[in-house]
Amino acid sequence: MIEREREREREREREREREREREREGEREREREREREKAREREREREREKAREREREREREREREGERKREREERERERERERERERERERERERERERERERERERERERERESESERERERERERERERERERERERERKKEREREREREREREREREREREREREGERERVRDSEREREIKREREREREREREREREREREREREREWEREESEKIKGQQKRKRWRARSVRVVPTLLSPAAV
């Protein structure tokens, strides 16, 4: 009977072990599912980051297009101003031609008297031409300064793009560091869970040993009672024997 009880207890123990194995398998499956969910979340985050990067690129392209548009408008305004200046110069030349005709008529009327004056006017015209050449040189210098400013703006835009690339690289390094720290934290949490599972297994083994001690005590108690009853049975006939009477 004790053997059957032991067998039943061993069967119950095997059933408990199978149940614990099923629980461990369920825990492993849940862990795998959590890992798969984390992987899916990381993939979704990468997709969101790509979408944000595409949006930033579109925004930068819109800014570049706006800058190009402003530059085209500025060049058009500059050309219009240049055309207006040219028209003004043409009007000035027309006025000059009119004045020249007037002077010619005056010279005609006063040729003799105006000889010296004519030379003076010629000198004045030379000075005017020199001033015109100077104005032309000034306009050329102004254009050159404008071109230089444009080149400087382009260099500044290139520097800004380079700074943006550096900032983006720094942000990417920060994200990598954060992901690495998260991986380390997750590993530490997994080690802690494993230690907790080990402590639980140790408690289970302790309960198992406690149960075995209790069973052993029960068996020893039963054996003692059997021996006591056996001794009692042997003593009774002696007390009732004829010799004793």
Secondary structure as GFF3:
##gff-version 3
##sequence-region A 1 245
A	DSSP	alpha_helix	2	109	.	.	.	ID=ss1
A	DSSP	alpha_helix	115	239	.	.	.	ID=ss2
###
